[in-house]
Every structure is written in C-alpha cells, then in structure tokens.
Amino acid sequence: MAENNQDDILSMMKKILLKEAMGPYAYLNLVINMGKGRWPEAEPIILSDPEAATDYAHSIICGRWVEAEPIIMKNLNCILRYARNVLHGRWLDAEPIIMKSPPHIQRYASIIMKKRWLEAEPIIFQDANVLNDYLRRFDLNVVELIETNPLLRSVDDVSDLPLLE
C-alpha cells in the first residue's frame, strides 16, 4: 500500500514538474529521495541545463549520457565533474574545450588525468597563477618543466616567462 502511495505521489509530482517547468533539480531530489529511476518525459527539460544534465547522468543514469554531452560541454566546470564522476577518467572529446582555459587545464590534469598534460603546458604558461599551481601539484620548477617537455624547448630564456611567486 505504501509503495502504491509513493508511486501516486511520484506520478503527480512528475506531472506538476513538467507542467510548471519547475526545473530539473526538483525532480532530481524527488527521484533520488524516493529511489526511482530515469524519467524520460523530463529529460528534454534536464537537457536544457549543463549542471542538471551532469547531475542526472551521475545520480540517476549512473553512467554516460551521450545525448547530454554536447550540453555538458557548454560549461567547463560541468565537463570536469562529468569526467570525474561519470566517466571516471579522461574525456577526449571535451579536451579541445578544456584547452582554452588554463585554470581548467590545471584542474583536469590534476584531478582527472592525475599526471602532467604535456600538450597543454604551453597554454598553462600563459597564466602565472595557474603555472604556479601546476608546478606545485607536480613538484616541478620552471626549468624542469621546460627540460622535460619537448613542446616547451623553444623557450630560450626563463626570464621571459610569466612572473612566478
């Protein structure tokens, strides 16, 4: 009897949420708390928001949601969360987008790759604060970074690099 009552409540909430477009987060909380699965009728609403799509893939689908990936790629923080929490590793299709942001490159290398991202290091050199964080994270100094990355060998004079702390 209690299960039928929960199903009736869930069904009513689904209709209200879709009709009133209260947003995907109200649904996510409801479904997570009631232990229910996917709600296909709400997915178009969820697909309108990168954060909601990321959370839905992680908490409801519990895996990759290919249909949402173009939406998730519109938000750099969501890209990192999706790679970490859903893909549990690198997201090669999103890496060209990440490469446009030195802070996100540093976080992606540290959190997702857990190693240096050699191809992205020339971009990291554009931001002194990010470069400092990157060097600390991987226990390097600028000279070691240049010497160990062939893409940076063209740097002739360390004094031309951004000022470091």
Secondary structure, 3 states (H helix, E strand, C coil): CHHHHHHHHHHHHHHHHHHHCCCHHHHHHHHHHHCCCCCHHHHHHHCCCHHHHHHHHHHHHCCCCHHHHHHHCCCHHHHHHHHHHHHCCCCHHHHHHHCCCHHHHHHHHHHHHCCCCHHHHHHHCCCHHHHHHHHHHCCCCHHHHHHHCHHHCCCCCHHHCCCCC
